[in-house]
Amino acid sequence: MHDLPRQLSENELAGLFEGHTRLVAQLAQLEDPLGQARKVLADAPEDEQIEALGTHPRIGQRVNISEQAALEQGSDEDPVLLAALAKLNKTYEQKYGFRFVVFVDGRPRGEILSVLRQRLQNSRDEELALVAKADVTLVVSHAEQAVLRDLAPAADVRLVSNVHELSPTVAPWEARAGLVFIGGFEHPPNVDAMLWYAREVLPIVRQRLPGVKTYVIGSHVPAVIKALGADDVVILGHVPDVAPYFSGCRVSIAPLRYGAGVKGKVNLAMSYGLPVVATPASVEGMQLTDGEDVLVAEDAEAFAAAVQRVYEDRALWEKLSAGGRVNIERHFSRDVARAALRELLAL
């Protein structure tokens, strides 16, 4: 890279840095962008740093990457190694909310695998040490509780999750139209989710449900999300009152591909009786059942098909609407949280 000319356009820099980000826009204004890139990134706000990381290909990724990235990643195609990298990448992103990025420079992937595994192990050791020192550890999902019980069987791990109130009324299927997504865009998984939805899922939705609009709610909207705006994609940004959208739209989408913890976006929609189409990552640990209180789909084709199903099938819509509200009442209501806190404070 350092053999390249010092004067580089924004498009040339985007090719080197894997996308048009705010970092790239700043570097394009400098006389020596490559020489100053490290300092500019270090001085950038956290959300800009995470945006830059999010455009970088995952270690082991072989599709949708630039020629430069493919060369740097090397040619090791061992399926066992690639599977291990994919699993660790997912774990890292769920834990930290952004991608693991390291300067590969042609190093064998087995060497990078060891680096990634060690970083995760160091972090796990620190967290388990804190759990051991605490009288009680609180988690938000049964999935997290089960993990800690295996890793720290002597720890007292309690569940206190999200709290939501059911809306007093639920607007019927026929009174609703459109799809809605909600999520603050300072959180990288939400940026990734909307980009994946717009690039992979939305083209199929447009074929199956022509004219149906997707409303996107969330603060701190980056330029890459604003650019998705279209006649059928309304980028709303921060909305003081989301009730009109959750009472007026017919389906809520949760296309998260990574991220840990209970997803408030799913809880919120269900509290309004708004059926949710979600990826597996969006419903982890939420005690939901596909086809009963949510529709779950992992790839783009299946996700679009699920959106169409619930959008057009009134009986299915009503089943999921009622099931979602029951899930909130059983697992995420004030009464559930109150009982957990009473038990905790009685220790």
C-alpha positions as CSV (number, residue, x, y, z in Angstrom):
1,M,0.0,0.0,0.0
2,H,2.8,2.4,0.8
3,D,4.0,2.2,-2.9
4,L,0.8,3.9,-4.0
5,P,0.9,7.6,-4.9
6,R,0.3,10.0,-2.1
7,Q,-2.6,11.8,-3.8
8,L,-5.6,9.5,-3.7
9,S,-9.2,10.1,-4.6
10,E,-12.1,9.1,-2.3
11,N,-13.0,6.2,-4.6
12,E,-9.4,4.9,-4.6
13,L,-9.3,5.1,-0.9
14,A,-12.6,3.3,-0.6
15,G,-11.1,0.5,-2.6
16,L,-8.2,0.2,-0.1
17,F,-10.3,0.6,3.0
18,E,-13.2,-1.6,1.8
19,G,-15.9,1.0,1.5
20,H,-17.0,4.6,1.6
21,T,-16.8,5.5,5.3
22,R,-16.4,8.8,7.2
23,L,-12.8,7.8,7.7
24,V,-12.3,7.5,3.9
25,A,-13.9,10.9,3.3
26,Q,-11.5,12.5,5.8
27,L,-8.5,10.8,4.3
28,A,-9.4,12.0,0.9
29,Q,-8.8,15.6,2.0
30,L,-5.2,14.9,3.1
31,E,-2.0,15.1,1.1
32,D,-0.7,11.9,2.7
33,P,-3.8,9.8,3.5
34,L,-2.0,6.5,3.9
35,G,0.7,8.0,6.1
36,Q,-1.9,9.7,8.3
37,A,-4.6,7.0,8.4
38,R,-3.5,5.5,11.7
39,K,-3.6,8.9,13.5
40,V,-6.9,9.9,11.9
41,L,-8.5,6.6,12.9
42,A,-7.2,6.9,16.5
43,D,-8.5,10.4,16.9
44,A,-12.0,9.6,15.4
45,P,-15.1,9.1,17.5
46,E,-15.9,5.6,18.5
47,D,-18.8,5.2,16.1
48,E,-16.6,6.2,13.2
49,Q,-13.9,3.7,14.3
50,I,-16.5,0.9,14.5
51,E,-17.9,1.9,11.1
52,A,-14.4,1.6,9.6
53,L,-13.9,-1.8,11.2
54,G,-17.3,-3.0,10.0
55,T,-16.3,-2.5,6.3
56,H,-13.2,-4.7,6.7
57,P,-13.7,-8.3,5.6
58,R,-13.8,-10.9,8.3
59,I,-10.7,-13.1,8.6
60,G,-11.3,-16.1,6.3
61,Q,-14.0,-14.3,4.3
62,R,-13.7,-15.3,0.6
63,V,-16.7,-13.6,-1.1
64,N,-17.6,-9.9,-1.5
65,I,-14.0,-8.7,-0.8
66,S,-11.6,-6.6,-2.8
67,E,-8.7,-8.1,-4.8
68,Q,-6.3,-6.4,-2.3
69,A,-8.0,-8.0,0.7
70,A,-8.1,-11.4,-1.1
71,L,-4.3,-11.2,-1.6
72,E,-3.7,-10.2,2.0
73,Q,-5.8,-13.0,3.3
74,G,-3.7,-15.7,1.6
75,S,-4.9,-18.8,-0.2
76,D,-5.3,-21.4,2.6
77,E,-8.7,-23.0,1.9
78,D,-8.7,-25.7,4.7
79,P,-12.4,-26.1,5.4
80,V,-11.8,-27.0,9.1
81,L,-9.7,-23.9,9.6
82,L,-12.3,-21.7,7.8
83,A,-15.1,-23.1,9.9
84,A,-13.1,-22.5,13.1
85,L,-12.5,-18.9,12.0
86,A,-16.1,-18.3,11.1
87,K,-17.2,-19.6,14.6
88,L,-14.7,-17.4,16.4
89,N,-15.5,-14.3,14.3
90,K,-19.1,-14.8,15.2
91,T,-18.3,-15.2,18.9
92,Y,-16.1,-12.1,18.9
93,E,-18.7,-9.9,17.2
94,Q,-21.4,-11.1,19.5
95,K,-19.2,-10.2,22.5
96,Y,-17.8,-6.8,21.4
97,G,-20.3,-5.6,18.8
98,F,-17.6,-5.1,16.1
99,R,-15.4,-7.2,13.9
100,F,-12.0,-8.6,14.8
101,V,-9.5,-6.8,12.6
102,V,-5.8,-7.6,12.4
103,F,-3.1,-6.8,9.8
104,V,-2.9,-10.2,8.0
105,D,-0.2,-9.3,5.3
106,G,-0.3,-12.9,3.9
107,R,0.3,-14.7,7.2
108,P,-1.2,-18.2,7.4
109,R,-4.7,-18.3,8.6
110,G,-3.8,-20.8,11.3
111,E,-1.6,-18.1,12.8
112,I,-4.4,-15.6,12.8
113,L,-6.7,-18.2,14.3
114,S,-4.4,-18.5,17.3
115,V,-4.3,-14.7,17.8
116,L,-8.1,-14.5,17.7
117,R,-8.6,-17.5,20.0
118,Q,-6.1,-16.0,22.5
119,R,-7.9,-12.6,22.5
120,L,-11.2,-14.2,23.3
121,Q,-9.6,-16.4,26.0
122,N,-8.0,-13.5,27.7
123,S,-11.3,-11.6,27.8
124,R,-13.1,-14.7,29.1
125,D,-10.6,-15.2,31.9
126,E,-11.0,-11.6,33.0
127,E,-14.8,-11.9,33.1
128,L,-14.8,-15.2,34.9
129,A,-12.5,-13.7,37.5
130,L,-15.0,-10.9,38.1
131,V,-17.9,-13.4,38.4
132,A,-15.9,-15.3,41.0
133,K,-15.4,-12.2,43.1
134,A,-19.1,-11.2,43.0
135,D,-21.8,-12.5,45.4
136,V,-24.4,-12.6,42.5
137,T,-24.0,-12.2,38.8
138,L,-27.0,-10.9,36.8
139,V,-27.7,-11.8,33.2
140,V,-30.6,-11.0,30.8
141,S,-31.3,-14.3,29.2
142,H,-31.5,-18.0,30.0
143,A,-28.9,-18.7,27.3
144,E,-26.3,-16.5,29.1
145,Q,-27.3,-18.1,32.4
146,A,-26.7,-21.6,31.0
147,V,-23.3,-20.6,29.6
148,L,-22.1,-19.2,33.0
149,R,-23.4,-22.2,34.8
150,D,-21.1,-24.4,32.7
151,L,-18.1,-22.1,32.9
152,A,-18.6,-21.1,36.6
153,P,-20.7,-23.7,38.3
154,A,-20.0,-22.3,41.8
155,A,-21.3,-18.8,40.8
156,D,-24.8,-17.6,41.8
157,V,-26.2,-16.4,38.4
158,R,-29.6,-14.8,38.4
159,L,-31.9,-13.7,35.6
160,V,-33.2,-10.1,35.4
161,S,-34.2,-9.3,31.9
162,N,-35.8,-6.5,29.9
163,V,-39.1,-5.1,31.1
164,H,-42.0,-4.1,28.7
165,E,-45.6,-3.2,29.2
166,L,-48.3,-4.4,26.8
167,S,-50.0,-1.8,24.8
168,P,-53.7,-1.5,25.9
169,T,-55.0,-2.2,22.4
170,V,-53.7,-3.9,19.2
171,A,-54.6,-2.4,15.8
172,P,-55.9,-5.2,13.6
173,W,-54.2,-6.7,10.5
174,E,-56.4,-4.8,8.0
175,A,-55.6,-1.4,9.5
176,R,-51.9,-1.8,9.1
177,A,-49.4,-1.5,6.3
178,G,-45.6,-1.5,5.9
179,L,-42.6,-2.9,7.6
180,V,-40.6,-1.4,10.5
181,F,-37.1,-1.7,11.8
182,I,-35.9,0.0,15.0
183,G,-32.3,0.2,16.4
184,G,-29.8,2.9,17.3
185,F,-27.1,3.1,14.7
186,E,-24.3,3.7,17.2
187,H,-24.6,-0.1,17.7
188,P,-22.7,-1.7,14.8
189,P,-25.0,-4.8,14.6
190,N,-27.9,-2.5,13.6
191,V,-25.8,-1.0,10.8
192,D,-24.8,-4.4,9.5
193,A,-28.4,-5.6,9.8
194,M,-29.9,-2.8,7.7
195,L,-27.2,-3.1,5.1
196,W,-27.8,-6.8,4.8
197,Y,-31.5,-6.3,4.6
198,A,-31.2,-3.6,2.0
199,R,-28.7,-5.4,-0.2
200,E,-29.9,-9.0,0.1
201,V,-33.5,-9.2,1.4
202,L,-35.2,-6.0,0.1
203,P,-34.8,-6.8,-3.6
204,I,-36.7,-10.0,-3.0
205,V,-39.3,-8.3,-0.8
206,R,-39.8,-5.8,-3.6
207,Q,-40.7,-8.6,-6.0
208,R,-43.0,-10.3,-3.6
209,L,-44.6,-7.2,-2.0
210,P,-44.3,-4.4,-4.5
211,G,-44.9,-1.0,-3.1
212,V,-44.7,-2.0,0.6
213,K,-42.6,0.5,2.5
214,T,-39.9,-0.2,5.1
215,Y,-39.7,2.4,7.8
216,V,-36.3,2.7,9.5
217,I,-36.2,4.2,13.0
218,G,-33.0,4.8,15.0
219,S,-30.7,7.6,16.2
220,H,-27.3,8.5,14.9
221,V,-28.0,7.4,11.3
222,P,-24.7,7.2,9.4
223,A,-24.3,8.2,5.8
224,V,-24.2,4.6,4.6
225,I,-27.7,4.1,6.0
226,K,-29.1,7.4,4.8
227,A,-28.0,6.4,1.4
228,L,-30.5,3.5,1.5
229,G,-33.4,5.9,1.4
230,A,-35.8,5.3,-1.5
231,D,-39.5,5.6,-2.3
232,D,-40.1,2.4,-0.4
233,V,-37.4,2.8,2.2
234,V,-38.1,5.7,4.6
235,I,-35.1,6.6,6.8
236,L,-36.8,8.3,9.8
237,G,-33.9,8.5,12.2
238,H,-34.8,9.4,15.8
239,V,-38.6,9.4,16.4
240,P,-39.9,10.9,19.7
241,D,-42.9,8.6,19.7
242,V,-42.7,5.2,18.0
243,A,-46.2,4.1,18.8
244,P,-47.8,5.2,15.5
245,Y,-45.3,3.0,13.6
246,F,-45.7,0.0,15.9
247,S,-49.4,0.3,15.9
248,G,-49.6,1.1,12.2
249,C,-47.1,-1.2,10.5
250,R,-47.9,-4.8,9.7
251,V,-44.6,-6.5,10.3
252,S,-41.5,-5.8,12.3
253,I,-38.1,-7.0,11.0
254,A,-35.1,-7.9,13.0
255,P,-32.4,-8.9,10.5
256,L,-29.5,-8.9,13.0
257,R,-26.6,-11.2,11.9
258,Y,-24.7,-10.9,15.2
259,G,-25.0,-9.4,18.7
260,A,-25.6,-10.7,22.2
261,G,-28.3,-10.4,24.8
262,V,-32.1,-10.0,24.7
263,K,-33.1,-7.8,21.8
264,G,-35.3,-4.9,22.9
265,K,-36.5,-4.3,19.3
266,V,-38.2,-7.7,19.3
267,N,-39.7,-7.2,22.8
268,L,-41.0,-3.8,21.8
269,A,-42.8,-5.0,18.7
270,M,-44.4,-7.9,20.5
271,S,-45.6,-5.6,23.2
272,Y,-47.6,-3.8,20.6
273,G,-48.9,-7.1,19.1
274,L,-46.8,-6.5,16.0
275,P,-45.5,-9.8,14.6
276,V,-41.7,-10.1,14.1
277,V,-39.7,-11.8,11.4
278,A,-36.2,-12.3,12.8
279,T,-32.9,-14.0,12.2
280,P,-31.7,-16.6,14.8
281,A,-29.3,-14.0,16.3
282,S,-32.2,-11.7,17.0
283,V,-34.1,-14.1,19.1
284,E,-31.4,-16.0,21.0
285,G,-32.3,-16.6,24.6
286,M,-35.8,-15.1,24.3
287,Q,-37.8,-18.3,24.7
288,L,-39.6,-17.8,21.4
289,T,-40.8,-20.6,19.1
290,D,-40.7,-20.3,15.3
291,G,-44.2,-20.3,13.9
292,E,-45.9,-19.8,17.3
293,D,-44.8,-16.3,18.4
294,V,-42.2,-15.3,15.8
295,L,-41.0,-16.3,12.3
296,V,-37.3,-17.1,12.2
297,A,-35.3,-17.2,9.0
298,E,-31.5,-17.0,8.4
299,D,-30.8,-16.5,4.7
300,A,-32.2,-13.7,2.5
301,E,-34.6,-15.8,0.5
302,A,-36.1,-17.4,3.6
303,F,-36.3,-14.0,5.4
304,A,-38.2,-12.4,2.5
305,A,-40.5,-15.4,2.2
306,A,-41.3,-15.1,5.9
307,V,-42.1,-11.4,5.6
308,Q,-44.4,-12.1,2.7
309,R,-46.2,-15.0,4.6
310,V,-47.0,-13.0,7.7
311,Y,-47.8,-9.8,5.7
312,E,-50.4,-11.6,3.5
313,D,-51.8,-14.3,5.9
314,R,-54.2,-12.7,8.3
315,A,-54.6,-15.9,10.4
316,L,-50.9,-16.3,10.8
317,W,-50.5,-12.6,11.6
318,E,-53.1,-12.9,14.4
319,K,-51.5,-16.1,15.8
320,L,-48.1,-14.4,16.0
321,S,-49.5,-11.2,17.4
322,A,-51.2,-13.0,20.3
323,G,-48.3,-15.3,20.9
324,G,-45.8,-12.4,21.1
325,R,-47.9,-10.7,23.7
326,V,-48.1,-13.9,25.7
327,N,-44.3,-14.2,25.6
328,I,-43.9,-10.6,26.9
329,E,-46.3,-11.3,29.8
330,R,-44.6,-14.5,30.7
331,H,-41.0,-13.5,30.5
332,F,-40.6,-9.7,30.2
333,S,-43.3,-8.1,32.2
334,R,-43.1,-5.9,35.3
335,D,-44.5,-8.8,37.4
336,V,-41.7,-11.1,36.2
337,A,-39.0,-8.5,37.0
338,R,-40.5,-7.7,40.3
339,A,-40.5,-11.3,41.4
340,A,-36.8,-11.7,40.4
341,L,-35.8,-8.5,42.2
342,R,-37.7,-9.6,45.4
343,E,-35.9,-12.9,45.4
344,L,-32.6,-11.1,44.8
345,L,-33.0,-8.6,47.5
346,A,-34.1,-11.2,50.0
347,L,-30.7,-12.8,49.9
